[in-house]
Amino acid sequence: MEYFTFGAEQEDVGTRIDVFLADAMENLSRSGVQKLIEEGHITLNGGRTKANYKLRERDIIDVEVPEVKEVEILPEDIPLDILYEDAYMIALDKPAGQLVHPSPRKNEGTLANALLGYYERTDQPCGIRPVTRLDRDTFGVVLLAKNAHIHAKLCQLMKDGAIHKTYLASVFGCPEQPAGEIALPVYKLGNGSLLRMVDPRGKRAVSRYRVISSDHQTSILALNPVTGRTHQLRLHCKAAGFPILGDPQYCSPASALYSGTHGLFCQQLLAARLELTHPVTGQPLVISSRQSVSAGDEQVHADARVLDGNVRAV
């Protein structure tokens, strides 16, 4: 069972609870939310609710998502790149093209299948409890807890903004300023689509960027999501005029042409680094990916070391 807690803010007042949760939770459709409400897995301020309830400021919504039955997530002998591991949690370097968790359409080859196989081989009785998640084609650091207690602690750190995420992106174009903030609301298109758009009806979303290097045609950016909306960084980069290379959904005609002619068929967005305080030992942790983003064949490559300021993109 996975547990989530959401608080309604002023901007959410009047929004139906099923609409709110379908937007907030990437892997749940509106009908999926309604089913969870009917089954009592979603509570409002400690009590049951209805799908058509309209939110008030400071409403507290608790969601429990039943885990996929264990027989449906089969352990597989798939290589894992382990960046950090202890008795409480594990951080993996997810490759592009791999789902974190099985979906109704794909139940094999995921990070969850690989991790269950690893746990089985190392005799660790652990479940799959993701703390951070990535889109299928975004690559880099994914943090998972090994038990429910640590999962709850890490999720609380996430909610409190105490897990600092830094991404690297290779983009088409260059921001006018060397550093800045993009504050544009993110709205879910609906009709079964997972895509987002900038729209005043959307949720508040804020992203910060810093230019690492640029030749004016392409640039390497460090990106920090202040909020955690689905597809936020990809959408914000496109809306700000510097779409991420290799991104087939959030692109411009020029960026798509450049990506195609330079062999970039996967979005160049890397979850490069996580910084947090260990929930048990209290020690600071910095977990960095070993992967890199690219601006094209034999062009600029950059990995997490460029974030330290003493290594240049090469």
C-alpha positions as CSV (number, residue, x, y, z in Angstrom):
1,M,0.0,0.0,0.0
2,E,1.3,3.5,-0.9
3,Y,0.2,6.5,1.1
4,F,-0.1,10.1,0.0
5,T,-1.4,13.3,1.8
6,F,-2.4,16.5,0.0
7,G,-3.5,19.8,1.4
8,A,-5.9,22.1,-0.5
9,E,-4.6,25.6,-1.0
10,Q,-6.5,28.8,-1.9
11,E,-6.1,28.1,-5.6
12,D,-7.8,24.7,-5.2
13,V,-11.0,26.0,-3.6
14,G,-14.0,24.9,-5.6
15,T,-12.2,22.2,-7.5
16,R,-13.8,18.7,-7.4
17,I,-11.8,16.3,-5.3
18,D,-11.6,13.7,-8.1
19,V,-10.4,16.4,-10.6
20,F,-7.8,17.6,-8.0
21,L,-6.4,14.1,-7.3
22,A,-6.4,13.1,-11.0
23,D,-4.2,16.1,-11.7
24,A,-2.0,15.6,-8.6
25,M,-1.3,11.9,-9.1
26,E,0.3,11.0,-12.4
27,N,-0.7,7.3,-12.4
28,L,-4.3,7.8,-11.5
29,S,-7.1,8.7,-13.9
30,R,-10.2,10.5,-12.7
31,S,-12.2,7.2,-12.9
32,G,-9.4,5.5,-10.9
33,V,-9.7,8.2,-8.2
34,Q,-13.5,7.8,-8.2
35,K,-13.1,4.0,-7.6
36,L,-10.7,4.6,-4.7
37,I,-13.2,7.0,-3.2
38,E,-16.0,4.5,-3.5
39,E,-13.8,1.8,-1.9
40,G,-12.9,4.1,1.1
41,H,-9.2,4.5,0.1
42,I,-9.5,8.3,0.0
43,T,-10.6,10.2,3.0
44,L,-11.2,13.9,3.5
45,N,-10.3,15.5,6.9
46,G,-10.3,12.0,8.4
47,G,-13.7,10.9,7.0
48,R,-15.2,9.5,3.9
49,T,-16.0,11.8,0.9
50,K,-17.7,11.8,-2.5
51,A,-16.1,12.4,-5.9
52,N,-18.1,15.6,-6.5
53,Y,-17.0,17.2,-3.2
54,K,-15.6,20.7,-3.9
55,L,-12.5,21.5,-2.0
56,R,-12.2,24.2,0.7
57,E,-8.9,25.8,1.8
58,R,-6.9,23.7,4.2
59,D,-8.8,20.5,3.5
60,I,-6.6,17.5,4.1
61,I,-6.9,14.5,1.7
62,D,-5.3,11.2,2.5
63,V,-4.9,8.6,-0.2
64,E,-4.0,5.0,0.1
65,V,-3.2,3.2,-3.2
66,P,-3.3,-0.6,-3.0
67,E,-0.1,-2.2,-4.2
68,V,-0.2,-4.2,-7.3
69,K,-0.4,-7.8,-6.2
70,E,3.0,-9.3,-5.7
71,V,2.4,-12.0,-8.3
72,E,2.0,-9.2,-10.8
73,I,5.4,-7.8,-10.2
74,L,7.8,-10.6,-11.0
75,P,11.5,-10.4,-10.0
76,E,13.7,-10.3,-13.0
77,D,17.5,-10.6,-13.5
78,I,18.0,-7.1,-15.0
79,P,21.2,-5.2,-14.3
80,L,20.9,-2.3,-11.8
81,D,23.2,0.7,-11.3
82,I,23.2,1.2,-7.6
83,L,24.3,4.7,-6.5
84,Y,23.6,4.3,-2.8
85,E,22.3,1.6,-0.5
86,D,22.0,0.9,3.2
87,A,19.6,-1.0,5.4
88,Y,16.9,1.7,5.0
89,M,16.9,2.8,1.4
90,I,18.4,2.4,-2.1
91,A,19.1,4.9,-4.9
92,L,19.3,3.7,-8.5
93,D,20.5,5.2,-11.7
94,K,17.5,4.6,-14.0
95,P,18.2,4.4,-17.7
96,A,16.0,6.2,-20.3
97,G,13.2,4.1,-21.7
98,Q,12.5,2.2,-18.5
99,L,9.3,2.6,-16.4
100,V,9.8,2.8,-12.6
101,H,6.8,0.7,-11.9
102,P,4.7,-1.8,-13.9
103,S,1.6,-0.5,-15.7
104,P,-1.4,-2.3,-17.0
105,R,0.2,-2.3,-20.5
106,K,3.7,-3.2,-19.4
107,N,4.5,-5.6,-16.5
108,E,8.1,-6.6,-17.2
109,G,11.4,-4.9,-17.7
110,T,10.6,-2.1,-15.2
111,L,12.9,-0.8,-12.5
112,A,10.5,-2.5,-10.0
113,N,11.0,-5.9,-11.6
114,A,14.8,-5.4,-11.6
115,L,14.8,-4.3,-8.0
116,L,12.7,-7.2,-6.8
117,G,15.1,-9.5,-8.6
118,Y,18.0,-7.9,-6.7
119,Y,16.3,-8.1,-3.4
120,E,15.6,-11.8,-4.1
121,R,19.2,-12.5,-5.0
122,T,20.5,-10.7,-1.9
123,D,17.9,-12.2,0.5
124,Q,16.3,-8.9,1.4
125,P,12.6,-9.1,2.3
126,C,11.8,-5.6,0.9
127,G,8.9,-4.2,-1.2
128,I,8.9,-1.6,-3.9
129,R,8.4,1.8,-2.3
130,P,9.4,4.7,-4.6
131,V,10.0,8.1,-3.0
132,T,11.0,9.9,-6.2
133,R,9.6,9.0,-9.7
134,L,10.7,9.7,-13.2
135,D,9.0,9.7,-16.6
136,R,9.8,6.6,-18.7
137,D,12.3,8.6,-20.9
138,T,13.8,10.8,-18.1
139,F,16.9,9.1,-16.7
140,G,18.9,9.4,-13.5
141,V,18.5,9.1,-9.7
142,V,15.5,7.3,-8.3
143,L,15.2,6.9,-4.5
144,L,13.3,4.0,-2.9
145,A,12.6,3.1,0.7
146,K,13.1,-0.5,2.0
147,N,10.2,-0.4,4.5
148,A,7.0,1.4,5.1
149,H,8.4,3.4,8.1
150,I,11.3,4.9,6.2
151,H,9.0,5.4,3.2
152,A,6.7,7.6,5.3
153,K,9.7,9.6,6.7
154,L,11.2,10.2,3.2
155,C,7.8,11.2,1.8
156,Q,7.4,13.7,4.6
157,L,10.8,15.1,3.8
158,M,9.6,15.4,0.2
159,K,6.4,17.2,1.3
160,D,8.5,19.6,3.5
161,G,10.8,20.4,0.5
162,A,13.7,18.9,2.4
163,I,14.8,16.7,-0.5
164,H,16.6,18.9,-3.0
165,K,16.4,17.8,-6.6
166,T,18.7,19.0,-9.4
167,Y,18.3,18.1,-13.0
168,L,20.5,18.6,-16.0
169,A,18.9,19.4,-19.4
170,S,20.3,19.9,-22.8
171,V,18.1,22.4,-24.5
172,F,17.7,24.1,-27.9
173,G,18.5,27.8,-27.6
174,C,19.6,29.8,-24.5
175,P,17.9,31.7,-21.8
176,E,18.4,35.5,-22.0
177,Q,19.6,35.5,-18.3
178,P,22.3,33.3,-16.8
179,A,19.8,32.2,-14.1
180,G,16.2,32.7,-13.4
181,E,12.8,31.4,-12.5
182,I,9.9,30.2,-14.6
183,A,6.5,30.5,-12.9
184,L,3.7,29.2,-15.2
185,P,0.6,27.2,-14.2
186,V,0.5,23.6,-15.4
187,Y,-2.8,22.2,-16.6
188,K,-3.7,18.6,-17.4
189,L,-5.2,18.3,-20.9
190,G,-7.8,15.7,-20.0
191,N,-9.6,13.2,-22.2
192,G,-7.1,10.5,-21.1
193,S,-4.1,12.4,-22.2
194,L,-1.0,12.6,-19.9
195,L,0.2,15.8,-21.5
196,R,0.2,19.2,-19.8
197,M,-0.2,22.7,-21.0
198,V,0.4,26.2,-19.6
199,D,-3.1,27.5,-18.7
200,P,-4.5,29.9,-16.0
201,R,-6.7,27.0,-14.9
202,G,-3.7,24.9,-13.9
203,K,-1.8,24.4,-10.7
204,R,0.9,26.8,-9.6
205,A,4.3,25.6,-10.8
206,V,7.7,27.1,-10.3
207,S,11.1,26.0,-11.8
208,R,14.5,27.6,-11.4
209,Y,17.3,27.3,-14.0
210,R,21.0,28.1,-14.2
211,V,23.0,28.1,-17.4
212,I,26.0,25.8,-17.2
213,S,27.3,26.3,-20.7
214,S,26.0,27.5,-24.0
215,D,27.0,28.0,-27.7
216,H,23.8,29.9,-28.2
217,Q,22.3,27.2,-30.4
218,T,22.2,24.7,-27.6
219,S,22.7,25.0,-23.8
220,I,23.2,22.9,-20.8
221,L,21.0,24.0,-17.9
222,A,20.8,23.0,-14.2
223,L,17.1,22.9,-13.3
224,N,15.5,22.8,-9.8
225,P,11.7,22.1,-9.6
226,V,10.3,24.2,-6.7
227,T,7.0,22.5,-7.2
228,G,6.5,19.0,-8.4
229,R,3.9,19.0,-11.2
230,T,3.9,16.3,-13.8
231,H,6.0,17.2,-16.9
232,Q,6.8,20.5,-15.2
233,L,10.4,21.0,-16.3
234,R,9.7,19.8,-19.9
235,L,6.7,22.1,-20.3
236,H,8.4,25.1,-18.6
237,C,11.5,24.8,-20.8
238,K,9.4,24.7,-23.9
239,A,7.1,27.6,-22.8
240,A,10.2,29.7,-21.9
241,G,11.6,29.3,-25.4
242,F,14.3,26.7,-24.9
243,P,12.7,23.2,-25.3
244,I,14.6,20.1,-24.1
245,L,16.4,18.3,-26.9
246,G,15.0,14.9,-27.9
247,D,11.6,15.6,-26.3
248,P,9.0,14.4,-28.7
249,Q,6.0,16.0,-26.9
250,Y,7.3,19.4,-25.6
251,C,9.3,20.6,-28.6
252,S,9.3,23.3,-31.2
253,P,9.7,22.6,-35.0
254,A,13.3,23.9,-34.8
255,S,14.2,21.8,-31.7
256,A,12.6,18.7,-33.3
257,L,14.6,19.2,-36.5
258,Y,17.9,19.7,-34.6
259,S,17.2,16.6,-32.4
260,G,16.4,14.5,-35.4
261,T,19.5,15.5,-37.4
262,H,21.8,15.0,-34.3
263,G,20.5,11.6,-33.3
264,L,18.7,12.7,-30.2
265,F,15.6,10.5,-30.0
266,C,15.3,10.6,-26.2
267,Q,14.6,13.6,-24.1
268,Q,17.9,14.9,-22.7
269,L,16.6,15.4,-19.1
270,L,18.7,13.9,-16.3
271,A,17.8,13.6,-12.6
272,A,21.4,14.4,-11.8
273,R,21.4,14.8,-8.0
274,L,19.4,14.4,-4.8
275,E,20.4,16.1,-1.6
276,L,18.8,15.2,1.7
277,T,19.3,14.5,5.4
278,H,19.3,10.7,6.2
279,P,16.0,10.0,8.0
280,V,17.8,7.7,10.5
281,T,21.4,8.8,11.0
282,G,20.8,12.6,10.4
283,Q,23.8,12.7,8.1
284,P,23.7,14.8,4.9
285,L,23.5,12.7,1.8
286,V,24.4,13.8,-1.8
287,I,23.5,11.2,-4.4
288,S,24.6,11.9,-8.0
289,S,23.9,10.1,-11.3
290,R,26.7,8.7,-13.4
291,Q,24.9,9.5,-16.6
292,S,25.1,12.5,-18.8
293,V,23.0,14.7,-21.2
294,S,24.1,15.4,-24.7
295,A,23.6,18.1,-27.3
296,G,24.2,15.7,-30.2
297,D,26.7,13.4,-31.8
298,E,30.2,14.5,-30.7
299,Q,28.8,17.6,-29.2
300,V,28.6,18.8,-25.6
301,H,28.1,16.2,-22.9
302,A,27.5,17.0,-19.2
303,D,27.1,15.0,-16.1
304,A,26.5,15.8,-12.4
305,R,30.1,16.9,-11.9
306,V,29.3,20.2,-13.7
307,L,27.0,21.1,-10.8
308,D,30.1,21.5,-8.5
309,G,31.5,24.3,-10.7
310,N,34.9,22.8,-11.0
311,V,34.2,20.6,-14.0
312,R,33.3,21.9,-17.5
313,A,30.8,20.4,-19.9
314,V,32.8,18.5,-22.5
